[in-house]
Amino acid sequence: MIKIYSVYIKLGKMYIEYKNIYFNTFYKLFKRVL
């Protein structure tokens, strides 16, 4: 049970990091267009 929980935490951290990178790149492109 603890192993599964740690895996979910790792996936959550990876998801947040990728989401931040995607948002930053999208925001830069959006500012460039405006």
Legacy VTK file of the C-alpha trace (Angstrom):
# vtk DataFile Version 3.0
C-alpha trace
ASCII
DATASET POLYDATA
POINTS 34 float
0.000 0.000 0.000
2.812 2.415 0.892
4.627 1.609 -2.388
1.570 2.499 -4.463
1.211 5.776 -2.521
4.842 6.772 -3.201
4.377 6.010 -6.908
1.322 8.279 -7.022
3.323 11.074 -5.323
6.109 10.729 -7.924
3.593 10.819 -10.788
1.904 13.849 -9.247
5.199 15.739 -8.983
6.093 14.857 -12.593
2.620 15.980 -13.735
2.961 19.328 -11.937
6.446 19.895 -13.420
5.306 19.098 -16.979
2.200 21.261 -16.514
4.352 24.200 -15.381
6.743 23.783 -18.343
3.817 23.547 -20.789
2.123 26.600 -19.253
5.341 28.660 -19.345
6.016 27.880 -23.017
2.382 28.553 -23.950
2.423 31.849 -22.012
5.607 32.990 -23.789
4.123 32.189 -27.202
0.882 33.963 -26.234
2.751 37.110 -25.142
4.760 37.045 -28.379
1.558 36.940 -30.438
0.080 39.894 -28.541
LINES 1 35
34 0 1 2 3 4 5 6 7 8 9 10 11 12 13 14 15 16 17 18 19 20 21 22 23 24 25 26 27 28 29 30 31 32 33
